C-alpha cells in the first residue's frame, strides 16, 4: 500500500519534469511558478497541511 509520502515523491518528480519542459519551451512565467511550487514542496513535504485561517473573515 502506498503512503502519502510516496505520492509526494511522485508529484515532485512530475513538477520537476514540467519545470524542465517550461524552461525548454522558454515559458518563463510558468517555469517560475513551478520552481516556487517545487521549493515549497521541499520545505513542507513532511509537514501536514494547515487548516485555513478564518479569523480574518477572508
N, C-alpha and C positions, 0 to 999 in steps of 0.2 A: 504494500500500500504506500502511496506517495504522501509525503509530508508537505506542509506549506512551504518549507524551505526548498524542496525540490522544484516546486512551481516558481518560486522566486528566482532560482538559478536559471530556469528555462526562459522566464520573462526577461531576465537581464541579458541573456545571450541574444535574444531577438532584438532587444533595444540596441545592442552593440552593432548587430548586422544592419539595422535600419540607419543608425548613425553613419556607418561606413558608406552605405548607399547614398545618403543625403550629401555627404562630402563629395563623393564621386560625381554626382549629378549637379554639383555646385548650388545646392539649396541651402544657403547659409542660415536662414531663419529656422528651417526645420532642423538642421544639424544642431543649432544652439539649444533649441527646446529639448531635443533628445539627449544632448550632453547634460543638461540640467537635470533631467529625469534620471539619468544614469548616476550622476553624483548623489542625488537624493536617495536612490536605491542603495548605494554603497553605505550611506550614513545610517539608514533606517531599516536595513534588511532584516535584522534580528529583533527589532522592536515591534510591539503590537501597534496596530493603527489607533490613532487617537479619536476620541469621540468629538463631534463638532461642538464648538463653544457657542451656546445660545444665550450667554449672559448679556450680550450687546444687542440682541434683537435683530441680528443680521440674518 
